[in-house]
Amino acid sequence: MTMDQVKYLETPIKSEADKKLYKNLLLSNGLRALIISDPSPVPHDGFTTSESSSASAEEKPAEKNGEGAESTSSSSVVTTSDETTTSSTDSSGSSDSASEEGDEKLAACALMIDYGSFAEPQKYQGLAHFLEHMIFMGSEKYPEENIFDAHIKKCGGFSNANTDCEDTLFYFEVAEKHLDSSLDYFTALMKAPLMKQEAMQRERMSVDSEFQQIAQDDETRRDQLLASLATKGFPHGTFSWGNMKSLKENINDDDLHKVLHEVRKEHYGANRMYAVLQARLPIDELESLVIRHFSDIPCNNNVAPDLSVFSYKNAFRPEFHEQVFFVKPVENECKLELTWVLPSVHQYYRSNPDQFLSYLLGYEGRGSLCAYLRRRLWALHLIAGIDENGFDTNSMYALFNVCIYLTDEGFAHIDEVLAATFAYVKLFSDCGSLKTVYEEQQRIEDTGFRFQAQRPAFDNVQQLVYNCKYFPPKDILTGKDLYYEYKEEDLKEMISLLNEFKFNLMITSRDKYEGIDAYDKQEDWFGTEYATIPMPDKWRKLWDEAPTIPELFLPEPNRFVTQDFTLFWHEAGKPELPLAPKKLLKTDTCELWFRQDDKYELPEAHMAFYFISPLQRKSAKNDAMSTLYEELVKFHVCEDLYPAISAGLSYTFNANEKGLLLKVSGYNEKLHLIVEAIADGMVNVAETLNDDILGAFRKNQRKTYFNTLIKPRALNRDVRLCVLEHIRWLMIDKYKCLNDVTLEDLRDFASQFPRELYIQALIQGNYTEESAHNVLNSVISRLNCKPIKERHLVEDRTIQLPLGSHVIRCHALNEDDTNTVITNFYQIGPNTVRVESILDLMMMFVDEPLFDQLRTKEQLGYHVGATVRINYGIAGYSIMVNSQETKTTAAYVEGRIEAFRSKMLQILRQMPDDEYEHTRDSLIKLKLVADMALTTEASRNWDEIINEDYQFDRRRRQIEVLRSLAKSEIIDFLLETDTKNLRKLSVQVIGHRPADMPEPQPGQQTLSSEEEATTETTSGSERSDEDDEEDEEDDEDEEEEEEDDLFAALENKLNIVFLPKVGEEPTIVDIADFKKCLEVYPRRKLEPVEEDETTCAARIEDAIGKA
């Protein structure tokens, strides 16, 4: 195809701060492509230098799990979008510095096909999702399975895909140097994928594993329950996930293979594809790449199914709104949901009445429904609006949902909750014009678009490819962000639809509502238990006679809306600034770090405060009270601070390892108001407490702990960290202590917490030093804290694992969950830049072979990953597999992990030198990727501060090590670790099988579902006699009140959950007993950079309130 065969569409409208160049193309084969050239200067990292290179790669995340406790550099291999994370990279410097070669950005590409689960054949439910998986299994041009993924990873990139109801999305990121070759591999999959039958048989198991992992997710189960109410013949009644039942039972493999190819040829035509490509290359060069690689994707001229023939009014059967649905959840939660079926909202995008009503109904400030319910302790949380997933919003209909998370008191007063909800919904039709409120939101959204921070290319292409389909070319960048115009008729139409007594009412609770004796119905695919009753007349009467409630009114004018957008660095004449945060203050109660922004040039700032207390680590009860205290402070301030969130500011306030962590970000002008409100809440909340508040929050926290503990991966992590950390309490111990917390206990804790603190603080962005001092001064003056006396309680220490291998096993707490999670952790020792660099590179080498062997070939589980872990300065790495106990045993999977690990030396030794150098260079480029947003850079700096490492130039140091790192050094490192210093911990959370299903045989996972039922016992997940006795006791207990017995069962199981020794492997059955005789690594802390000599002593005195 030549340039003159390309049709140019209207260029999108962009914000004044957006320096990127755009082209909108329509290729002759019908494919629409948006090209984005990003010539804007890279936010320069003055710490890093590099040899000349045009390549770019982005590091996979240095994720913080419990900030300050453990950092991870992940090489996890996954194929679902919810596992994708953006990275943080070391970048701190001056925008006036010379722009050195080596500061990198990534190239990214997204391709969306106008085909999803709504169009799949009814006989083959889940086929669209299955097809997405099969596309990756090689092409005619590059026949090796997963060759595209392998190429991307070797080039420091990442790829992924997901299937929705009307769309299928593929996307990847990679260094620009490898963009051309990556596009060649990628488009070969779209032109002629192989999809061989033998690959189909394996990949079907992967689809089933994915289903098993979400089978216990309540939100997914809710969607499928609603799908079961679809009117016959409507496409949304399908089971979109797919599993062995839908893709194997009563289905001939030859037929399935044939249908897969037929569906792809019918629906994967270029005329139904949308592509977005972003890189720093010149726009014409990018256009040439698009034409060269995408123009010969075949066009079949088939169009997508016309969903407009299905009326939203008839999308669901009458029982959808005529019956009340009572649903038994997996998690311990209680919520009330009202769901209206509205017309598709795509047509309303210029006035956004749905988003505006979401704002009003979901508002949590004064006058709101949420505030009304909170004051009565009937609810603690409320969300409203239309979810962006394809089931909730599509070309047929939109589901507008109001979800109220009820307390026990709220469930007991459900009539009053409904009455208030009905009154609030009807308020919008009775209050006259909403134009004033709408225009305030319109200004806020306009400001957000005007000062929009750069998104990483990877995120940007995914968002914009969706917009390419659903918005006109000129509105691709603005369609989802702006309130273009106030259209009263659109708003009135939607309000009138919400004012019809025609909605689905769903109550999800483990407590049974009056008149419900049993959950006597079951959804087919997920097994969700539920019951229904006709809509009660009393609730119809509440709707018809909804009273006017004076406490409910529209949002007031927002005091947090930003008016001043002055850039202080500009006002100061754009001076050259220090590359790293500067320590402005250090006392025995606080330290303050500061860096004024000279890179992003936006009127925003990021603040972080760590309120470190000796109280939290004194006992499991104190640790639990710390979380209660945090929740109560947020409850105390939420009504006053919610307008800040509406105005584009944000804050998080959470209990962390040894205190409370506050993060605030957004437009800088009024950020300090949030900090001051939180500090006031910390001091004043004790006097607001009473028995009712304690009871509601204690019960809510028990539910939160429970809902975390029943997730196998969360339980696996909790056990692992409890073994490794010197002072850490198991979550179950904190859960058990909650019932012992009295009102006097909590008041004492809340009163004592602010009295003795050490505060670490970072303020970075559009701020001045003086203003930063003022913010910290306001905090110190409010808290009036004294120095910490028991310093040992706030020192972070890690246990040194014994030489050899140890295992700790427990059963998953949800007996309906088949998922088994095995994490093998290998402790190395004190971390250094060299050690961490070697581990990073080692994980990059094993990433693809690990995925290929354990997931693709052996099908051990859907999630397989290798991760570098740093626990309080002690390095290690882990290999994790999430399998299902119905398919294979934990013992077998653990053995296969070790079998792979034993080959790691062989992989390295056999690696050609040029491949080693290529991978090493890709990692170097990956570490040169600059931060695209202030929040990312500030978060990276904050990690250095709270970990007390202060290596703000960490990236530069790592790159220096990597450049001289020989393959032989990595081999020697691994050999030394394995032969002389192997310190291994295997944490195994074992899932459950049906009682009548024997254990699978080793290697059984590669067999058919029928064969999976014929197994022999292996010891790794064998249940003990004690477990069977507990089952009998639990059956008897079910005659009593269900929720309390569920908690009792949880406590009893966890008391005996650590399984006894099997075979010769040393087994941990008591964590405290195991740890008491072990050495504890000394905490190696680096000295921070020296304080700036110009720091004014008087200002220090002022900051600590002593002036």
Secondary structure as the mmCIF struct_conf table of DSSP 4:
data_model
#
loop_
_struct_conf.conf_type_id
_struct_conf.id
_struct_conf.beg_label_comp_id
_struct_conf.beg_label_asym_id
_struct_conf.beg_label_seq_id
_struct_conf.end_label_comp_id
_struct_conf.end_label_asym_id
_struct_conf.end_label_seq_id
HELX_RH_3T_P HELX_RH_3T_P1 MET A 3 GLN A 5
HELX_LH_PP_P HELX_LH_PP_P1 VAL A 6 VAL A 6
STRN STRN1 LYS A 7 LEU A 9
HELX_LH_PP_P HELX_LH_PP_P2 GLU A 10 ILE A 13
TURN_TY1_P TURN_TY1_P1 GLU A 16 ALA A 17
STRN STRN2 LEU A 21 LEU A 26
TURN_TY1_P TURN_TY1_P2 SER A 28 ASN A 29
BEND BEND1 GLY A 30 GLY A 30
STRN STRN3 ARG A 32 SER A 37
BEND BEND2 SER A 40 SER A 40
HELX_LH_PP_P HELX_LH_PP_P3 PRO A 41 VAL A 42
TURN_TY1_P TURN_TY1_P3 GLY A 46 PHE A 47
BEND BEND3 SER A 52 SER A 52
HELX_LH_PP_P HELX_LH_PP_P4 GLU A 59 PRO A 61
STRN STRN4 ALA A 62 ASN A 65
TURN_TY1_P TURN_TY1_P4 GLY A 66 ALA A 69
STRN STRN5 GLU A 70 SER A 74
STRN STRN6 VAL A 77 VAL A 77
BEND BEND4 THR A 80 THR A 80
HELX_RH_3T_P HELX_RH_3T_P2 SER A 81 GLU A 83
TURN_TY1_P TURN_TY1_P5 SER A 95 ASP A 96
BEND BEND5 SER A 97 SER A 97
TURN_TY1_P TURN_TY1_P6 GLU A 101 GLY A 102
STRN STRN7 GLU A 104 GLU A 104
STRN STRN8 ALA A 107 ILE A 113
BEND BEND6 ASP A 114 ASP A 114
HELX_RH_3T_P HELX_RH_3T_P3 SER A 117 ALA A 119
BEND BEND7 GLU A 120 GLU A 120
TURN_TY1_P TURN_TY1_P7 GLN A 122 LYS A 123
BEND BEND8 TYR A 124 TYR A 124
TURN_TY1_P TURN_TY1_P8 GLN A 125 GLY A 126
HELX_RH_AL_P HELX_RH_AL_P1 LEU A 127 ILE A 135
TURN_TY1_P TURN_TY1_P9 PHE A 136 PHE A 136
BEND BEND9 MET A 137 MET A 137
STRN STRN9 SER A 139 SER A 139
BEND BEND10 GLU A 140 TYR A 142
BEND BEND11 GLU A 144 GLU A 144
TURN_TY1_P TURN_TY1_P10 GLU A 145 ASN A 146
HELX_RH_AL_P HELX_RH_AL_P2 ILE A 147 LYS A 154
TURN_TY1_P TURN_TY1_P11 CYS A 155 GLY A 156
STRN STRN10 PHE A 158 THR A 163
BEND BEND12 CYS A 165 GLU A 166
STRN STRN11 THR A 168 VAL A 174
HELX_RH_3T_P HELX_RH_3T_P4 GLU A 176 HIS A 178
HELX_RH_AL_P HELX_RH_AL_P3 LEU A 179 LYS A 191
STRN STRN12 PRO A 193 PRO A 193
HELX_RH_AL_P HELX_RH_AL_P4 GLN A 197 ILE A 214
TURN_TY1_P TURN_TY1_P12 ALA A 215 GLN A 216
HELX_RH_AL_P HELX_RH_AL_P5 ASP A 218 ALA A 227
TURN_TY1_P TURN_TY1_P13 SER A 228 LEU A 229
STRN STRN13 ALA A 230 ALA A 230
HELX_LH_PP_P HELX_LH_PP_P5 THR A 231 THR A 231
TURN_TY1_P TURN_TY1_P14 LYS A 232 GLY A 233
HELX_RH_3T_P HELX_RH_3T_P5 PRO A 235 GLY A 237
BEND BEND13 THR A 238 THR A 238
BEND BEND14 TRP A 241 TRP A 241
HELX_RH_AL_P HELX_RH_AL_P6 MET A 244 LYS A 248
TURN_TY1_P TURN_TY1_P15 GLU A 249 ASN A 250
HELX_RH_AL_P HELX_RH_AL_P7 ASP A 253 HIS A 267
HELX_RH_3T_P HELX_RH_3T_P6 ALA A 270 ARG A 272
STRN STRN14 MET A 273 ALA A 279
BEND BEND15 ARG A 280 LEU A 281
HELX_RH_AL_P HELX_RH_AL_P8 ILE A 283 PHE A 294
TURN_TY1_P TURN_TY1_P16 SER A 295 ASP A 296
BEND BEND16 ILE A 297 ILE A 297
HELX_RH_3T_P HELX_RH_3T_P7 LEU A 307 VAL A 309
BEND BEND17 PHE A 310 PHE A 310
HELX_RH_3T_P HELX_RH_3T_P8 TYR A 312 ASN A 314
BEND BEND18 ALA A 315 ALA A 315
STRN STRN15 PHE A 316 PHE A 316
TURN_TY1_P TURN_TY1_P17 PRO A 318 PRO A 318
HELX_RH_AL_P HELX_RH_AL_P9 GLU A 319 GLU A 322
STRN STRN16 GLN A 323 VAL A 327
BEND BEND19 VAL A 330 ASN A 332
STRN STRN17 LYS A 335 PRO A 343
HELX_RH_3T_P HELX_RH_3T_P9 VAL A 345 TYR A 348
TURN_TY1_P TURN_TY1_P18 TYR A 349 SER A 351
HELX_RH_AL_P HELX_RH_AL_P10 PRO A 353 GLY A 362
BEND BEND20 GLY A 365 GLY A 365
TURN_TY1_P TURN_TY1_P19 ARG A 366 GLY A 367
BEND BEND21 SER A 368 SER A 368
HELX_RH_AL_P HELX_RH_AL_P11 LEU A 369 ARG A 375
TURN_TY1_P TURN_TY1_P20 ARG A 376 LEU A 377
BEND BEND22 TRP A 378 TRP A 378
STRN STRN18 ALA A 379 ILE A 386
BEND BEND23 GLU A 388 ASN A 389
TURN_TY1_P TURN_TY1_P21 GLY A 390 ASP A 392
STRN STRN19 THR A 393 THR A 393
BEND BEND24 ASN A 394 MET A 396
STRN STRN20 TYR A 397 LEU A 406
HELX_RH_AL_P HELX_RH_AL_P12 ASP A 408 ALA A 412
TURN_TY1_P TURN_TY1_P22 HIS A 413 HIS A 413
HELX_RH_AL_P HELX_RH_AL_P13 ILE A 414 ASP A 430
BEND BEND25 CYS A 431 CYS A 431
HELX_RH_AL_P HELX_RH_AL_P14 LYS A 435 ARG A 450
TURN_TY1_P TURN_TY1_P23 PHE A 451 PHE A 451
HELX_LH_PP_P HELX_LH_PP_P6 GLN A 452 PRO A 456
HELX_RH_AL_P HELX_RH_AL_P15 ALA A 457 TYR A 470
BEND BEND26 PHE A 471 PHE A 471
HELX_RH_3T_P HELX_RH_3T_P10 PRO A 473 ASP A 475
TURN_TY1_P TURN_TY1_P24 ILE A 476 ASP A 481
HELX_RH_AL_P HELX_RH_AL_P16 GLU A 488 LEU A 498
TURN_TY1_P TURN_TY1_P25 ASN A 499 ASN A 499
BEND BEND27 GLU A 500 PHE A 501
STRN STRN21 PHE A 503 THR A 508
BEND BEND28 ARG A 510 ASP A 511
HELX_LH_PP_P HELX_LH_PP_P7 LYS A 512 TYR A 513
TURN_TY1_P TURN_TY1_P26 GLU A 514 GLY A 515
STRN STRN22 LYS A 521 GLN A 522
TURN_TY1_P TURN_TY1_P27 ASP A 524 PHE A 526
STRN STRN23 GLU A 529 PRO A 534
HELX_LH_PP_P HELX_LH_PP_P8 MET A 535 PRO A 536
HELX_RH_AL_P HELX_RH_AL_P17 ASP A 537 ASP A 544
TURN_TY1_P TURN_TY1_P28 GLU A 545 GLU A 545
HELX_LH_PP_P HELX_LH_PP_P9 ALA A 546 THR A 548
TURN_TY1_P TURN_TY1_P29 PRO A 550 GLU A 551
HELX_LH_PP_P HELX_LH_PP_P10 LEU A 554 PRO A 557
TURN_TY1_P TURN_TY1_P30 ARG A 559 PHE A 560
HELX_RH_AL_P HELX_RH_AL_P18 PHE A 568 GLU A 571
TURN_TY1_P TURN_TY1_P31 ALA A 572 GLY A 573
BEND BEND29 LEU A 579 ALA A 580
STRN STRN24 LYS A 582 LYS A 586
BEND BEND30 ASP A 588 THR A 589
STRN STRN25 CYS A 590 GLN A 596
BEND BEND31 LYS A 599 TYR A 600
BEND BEND32 PRO A 603 PRO A 603
STRN STRN26 GLU A 604 ILE A 612
BEND BEND33 PRO A 614 LEU A 615
HELX_RH_3T_P HELX_RH_3T_P11 GLN A 616 LYS A 618
HELX_RH_AL_P HELX_RH_AL_P19 ALA A 620 SER A 646
TURN_TY1_P TURN_TY1_P32 ALA A 647 GLY A 648
STRN STRN27 SER A 650 ALA A 655
BEND BEND34 GLU A 657 LYS A 658
STRN STRN28 GLY A 659 TYR A 667
HELX_RH_3T_P HELX_RH_3T_P12 ASN A 668 LYS A 670
HELX_RH_AL_P HELX_RH_AL_P20 LEU A 671 ASN A 684
HELX_RH_3T_P HELX_RH_3T_P13 VAL A 685 THR A 688
HELX_RH_AL_P HELX_RH_AL_P21 ASP A 691 LEU A 709
TURN_TY1_P TURN_TY1_P33 ILE A 710 ILE A 710
BEND BEND35 LYS A 711 LYS A 711
HELX_RH_AL_P HELX_RH_AL_P22 PRO A 712 LEU A 724
STRN STRN29 GLU A 725 GLU A 725
BEND BEND36 HIS A 726 ILE A 727
HELX_RH_AL_P HELX_RH_AL_P23 MET A 731 LEU A 738
TURN_TY1_P TURN_TY1_P34 ASN A 739 ASP A 740
HELX_RH_AL_P HELX_RH_AL_P24 LEU A 743 GLN A 752
HELX_RH_3T_P HELX_RH_3T_P14 PHE A 753 ARG A 755
STRN STRN30 GLU A 756 GLU A 756
STRN STRN31 TYR A 758 GLY A 765
BEND BEND37 ASN A 766 ASN A 766
HELX_RH_AL_P HELX_RH_AL_P25 GLU A 769 LEU A 783
STRN STRN32 LYS A 786 LYS A 786
BEND BEND38 LYS A 789 LYS A 789
HELX_RH_3T_P HELX_RH_3T_P15 ARG A 791 VAL A 794
STRN STRN33 THR A 798 ILE A 799
HELX_LH_PP_P HELX_LH_PP_P11 LEU A 801 PRO A 802
BEND BEND39 LEU A 803 LEU A 803
STRN STRN34 GLY A 804 HIS A 811
BEND BEND40 LEU A 813 LEU A 813
TURN_TY1_P TURN_TY1_P35 GLU A 815 ASP A 816
STRN STRN35 ASN A 819 PRO A 830
HELX_RH_AL_P HELX_RH_AL_P26 VAL A 833 LEU A 850
HELX_RH_PI_P HELX_RH_PI_P1 PHE A 851 LYS A 857
TURN_TY1_P TURN_TY1_P36 GLU A 858 GLU A 858
BEND BEND41 TYR A 862 TYR A 862
STRN STRN36 HIS A 863 ASN A 871
TURN_TY1_P TURN_TY1_P37 TYR A 872 GLY A 873
STRN STRN37 ILE A 874 GLN A 884
TURN_TY1_P TURN_TY1_P38 GLU A 885 LYS A 887
BEND BEND42 THR A 888 THR A 888
HELX_RH_AL_P HELX_RH_AL_P27 ALA A 890 ARG A 901
TURN_TY1_P TURN_TY1_P39 SER A 902 LYS A 903
HELX_RH_AL_P HELX_RH_AL_P28 MET A 904 GLN A 910
BEND BEND43 MET A 911 MET A 911
HELX_RH_AL_P HELX_RH_AL_P29 ASP A 913 LYS A 927
TURN_TY1_P TURN_TY1_P40 LEU A 928 LEU A 928
STRN STRN38 VAL A 929 VAL A 929
HELX_LH_PP_P HELX_LH_PP_P12 ALA A 930 ASP A 931
BEND BEND44 MET A 932 ALA A 933
HELX_RH_AL_P HELX_RH_AL_P30 LEU A 934 ILE A 946
TURN_TY1_P TURN_TY1_P41 ASN A 947 GLU A 948
TURN_TY1_P TURN_TY1_P42 PHE A 952 ASP A 953
HELX_RH_AL_P HELX_RH_AL_P31 ARG A 954 ARG A 963
TURN_TY1_P TURN_TY1_P43 SER A 964 SER A 964
HELX_RH_AL_P HELX_RH_AL_P32 LYS A 967 LYS A 980
STRN STRN39 ARG A 983 ILE A 990
TURN_TY1_P TURN_TY1_P44 ALA A 995 ASP A 996
HELX_LH_PP_P HELX_LH_PP_P13 MET A 997 GLN A 1001
TURN_TY1_P TURN_TY1_P45 PRO A 1002 GLY A 1003
HELX_RH_3T_P HELX_RH_3T_P16 GLN A 1004 THR A 1006
BEND BEND45 LEU A 1007 LEU A 1007
TURN_TY1_P TURN_TY1_P46 SER A 1009 GLU A 1010
HELX_RH_3T_P HELX_RH_3T_P17 GLU A 1011 ALA A 1013
BEND BEND46 THR A 1014 THR A 1014
HELX_RH_3T_P HELX_RH_3T_P18 SER A 1019 SER A 1021
HELX_LH_PP_P HELX_LH_PP_P14 GLU A 1022 SER A 1024
HELX_RH_AL_P HELX_RH_AL_P33 ASP A 1025 ASP A 1037
TURN_TY1_P TURN_TY1_P47 GLU A 1038 GLU A 1039
BEND BEND47 GLU A 1040 GLU A 1040
HELX_RH_AL_P HELX_RH_AL_P34 GLU A 1042 ASN A 1055
BEND BEND48 ILE A 1056 ILE A 1056
BEND BEND49 PHE A 1058 PHE A 1058
HELX_LH_PP_P HELX_LH_PP_P15 LEU A 1059 LYS A 1061
TURN_TY1_P TURN_TY1_P48 GLY A 1063 GLU A 1064
BEND BEND50 GLU A 1065 GLU A 1065
STRN STRN40 THR A 1067 THR A 1067
BEND BEND51 VAL A 1069 VAL A 1069
HELX_RH_AL_P HELX_RH_AL_P35 ILE A 1071 LYS A 1075
TURN_TY1_P TURN_TY1_P49 LYS A 1076 CYS A 1077
BEND BEND52 LEU A 1078 LEU A 1078
STRN STRN41 VAL A 1080 VAL A 1080
HELX_LH_PP_P HELX_LH_PP_P16 LEU A 1086 ASP A 1092
TURN_TY1_P TURN_TY1_P50 GLU A 1093 THR A 1094
HELX_RH_AL_P HELX_RH_AL_P36 ALA A 1097 ALA A 1103
TURN_TY1_P TURN_TY1_P51 ILE A 1104 GLY A 1105
#
